[in-house]
């Protein structure tokens, strides 16, 4: 109960206005404060495309937000769930159509997770009829949502 009261005490402080009565965890609040400080943060999604079928495109993992290239799959999955929750609650928007200008996305390109993703697709190419043979790192951005 005490922890719940603590969360409620911080509700709405993250971006200067309320988004309903949804309770936020400390991790949610910390992320929103980081987003407020930077205005935009990088995000990517791992896509699988085909060199043979032009219309074949499958989302393998999204959203992927990394602080450094050694993040674990568990951390990425938990963070992705938190980002989807915050987006559904109206606190932020995730857009893969807008990569951050002049941001190199180095931690994503060099991440252990992306290397593993690419290796997995490479191994799949050996199977007959395997369409998803091309890994794609789709660049995007996270922005605060100021809609009330």
Backbone torsions as a table, in degrees:
resi	resn	phi	psi	omega
1	UNK	NA	-41.1	-179.7
2	UNK	-61.8	-41.6	179.2
3	UNK	-63.0	-41.3	178.4
4	UNK	-59.4	-42.5	178.8
5	UNK	-63.5	-37.9	179.4
6	UNK	-63.7	-43.5	178.7
7	UNK	-63.2	-43.9	-178.4
8	UNK	-62.9	-35.9	-179.8
9	UNK	-60.1	-33.6	-178.6
10	UNK	-90.3	-9.9	-176.0
11	UNK	-57.9	131.8	176.9
12	UNK	88.4	-14.7	-178.0
13	UNK	-75.3	-24.3	-170.7
14	UNK	-59.9	-38.6	-175.5
15	UNK	-139.5	22.8	170.1
16	UNK	82.9	-1.6	176.4
17	UNK	-152.1	164.4	-175.2
18	UNK	-94.0	148.5	175.8
19	UNK	-122.7	63.2	-178.0
20	UNK	82.9	-158.2	-176.0
21	UNK	-113.0	26.9	-178.4
22	UNK	-75.3	130.9	179.0
23	UNK	-78.3	140.9	179.7
24	UNK	-115.0	140.6	176.6
25	UNK	-79.6	169.8	177.4
26	UNK	-63.1	-34.5	178.1
27	UNK	-64.8	-41.9	177.4
28	UNK	-61.0	-48.0	-178.4
29	UNK	-62.5	-44.0	179.9
30	UNK	-61.8	-41.6	179.3
31	UNK	-65.3	-44.5	-179.8
32	UNK	-63.6	-35.6	176.6
33	UNK	-66.7	-39.6	176.5
34	UNK	-63.4	-42.4	178.8
35	UNK	-63.8	-42.5	177.9
36	UNK	-60.6	-39.9	-178.9
37	UNK	-65.8	-40.2	-175.6
38	UNK	-96.9	-14.7	-178.5
39	UNK	72.9	-40.4	177.0
40	UNK	-140.4	144.8	175.7
41	UNK	-130.2	150.6	179.5
42	UNK	-75.8	149.3	174.6
43	UNK	-150.3	152.9	176.3
44	UNK	-136.8	168.5	166.8
45	UNK	-134.3	144.3	178.6
46	UNK	-90.0	119.9	-180.0
47	UNK	-114.6	152.5	174.6
48	UNK	-117.7	123.7	177.8
49	UNK	-122.2	177.1	-176.4
50	UNK	-123.7	139.1	175.7
51	UNK	-79.3	-14.0	-177.7
52	UNK	-103.8	-33.5	-178.0
53	UNK	-112.8	107.1	-174.5
54	UNK	-59.3	-35.2	-176.6
55	UNK	-87.9	-0.4	-178.8
56	UNK	-80.5	118.3	178.0
57	UNK	-153.9	121.1	-177.2
58	UNK	-128.6	132.9	174.9
59	UNK	-77.2	122.3	-179.9
60	UNK	-95.0	-37.7	-178.4
61	UNK	-157.2	125.2	179.5
62	UNK	-167.6	152.8	-14.0
63	UNK	-75.1	150.1	177.8
64	UNK	-115.4	114.1	176.8
65	UNK	-118.8	122.6	-178.8
66	UNK	-118.6	141.5	171.3
67	UNK	-95.4	-27.2	174.7
68	UNK	-153.0	164.7	-171.4
69	UNK	-72.6	-8.0	-179.5
70	UNK	-98.2	12.5	-178.6
71	UNK	-58.9	144.4	-179.6
72	UNK	-84.5	160.6	176.4
73	UNK	-60.3	-40.1	179.4
74	UNK	-59.1	-45.8	-179.8
75	UNK	-64.1	-43.2	-179.6
76	UNK	-62.9	-40.9	179.4
77	UNK	-65.9	-44.4	179.0
78	UNK	-63.8	-43.2	180.0
79	UNK	-66.5	-40.8	177.8
80	UNK	-60.4	-41.5	177.7
81	UNK	-63.5	-42.3	178.6
82	UNK	-62.1	-43.2	-179.6
83	UNK	-64.4	-41.4	177.4
84	UNK	-62.9	-41.4	177.7
85	UNK	-60.3	-46.6	-178.4
86	UNK	-66.1	-35.4	178.1
87	UNK	-68.3	-45.0	179.4
88	UNK	-63.3	-32.9	180.0
89	UNK	-80.1	-6.2	176.2
90	UNK	88.7	14.6	-179.0
91	UNK	-84.3	-26.8	-176.7
92	UNK	-152.0	166.7	174.6
93	UNK	-124.4	143.1	176.4
94	UNK	-115.9	124.9	-175.7
95	UNK	-133.9	116.8	178.4
96	UNK	-86.8	-2.1	176.7
97	UNK	-86.7	-10.0	-177.1
98	UNK	-127.0	93.8	173.6
99	UNK	-75.5	151.6	178.6
100	UNK	-70.7	125.9	-179.6
101	UNK	-65.1	134.7	179.2
102	UNK	63.2	17.6	175.6
103	UNK	-104.6	125.5	-171.6
104	UNK	-79.4	-14.6	-178.2
105	UNK	56.3	30.9	-176.5
106	UNK	-58.7	-45.5	-177.8
107	UNK	-61.7	-25.9	177.8
108	UNK	-79.5	-49.0	-178.8
109	UNK	-61.8	-33.6	-177.0
110	UNK	-101.0	8.2	-175.8
111	UNK	-71.2	150.2	175.4
112	UNK	-62.0	-36.2	-178.9
113	UNK	-65.0	-44.3	179.7
114	UNK	-68.6	-37.9	177.3
115	UNK	-61.7	-42.8	177.9
116	UNK	-62.8	-43.7	177.8
117	UNK	-57.8	-47.1	-179.7
118	UNK	-64.4	-41.9	177.8
119	UNK	-62.2	-40.5	179.5
120	UNK	-62.2	-42.8	178.8
121	UNK	-67.9	-40.1	177.7
122	UNK	-58.8	-44.3	178.5
123	UNK	-64.3	-35.5	-179.8
124	UNK	-68.0	-24.9	179.7
125	UNK	-61.0	-22.8	-179.4
126	UNK	-71.1	-21.4	-177.3
127	UNK	-83.5	135.2	179.1
128	UNK	-62.9	138.9	177.5
129	UNK	75.5	9.8	-179.6
130	UNK	-75.5	111.1	-175.8
131	UNK	-82.3	-41.1	-174.7
132	UNK	-76.3	80.9	-174.0
133	UNK	-110.9	6.3	-176.5
134	UNK	-130.7	113.9	175.8
135	UNK	-77.9	138.2	178.8
136	UNK	-130.5	131.2	175.6
137	UNK	-102.0	103.4	-177.9
138	UNK	-89.8	119.0	-174.4
139	UNK	-86.1	143.5	179.5
140	UNK	-153.3	-167.6	-178.4
141	UNK	-145.9	156.2	175.5
142	UNK	-114.7	133.0	179.1
143	UNK	-132.6	149.9	175.4
144	UNK	-65.9	148.2	176.2
145	UNK	-102.8	123.1	-177.1
146	UNK	-104.6	14.0	179.6
147	UNK	-78.2	137.8	175.6
148	UNK	-101.8	NA	NA
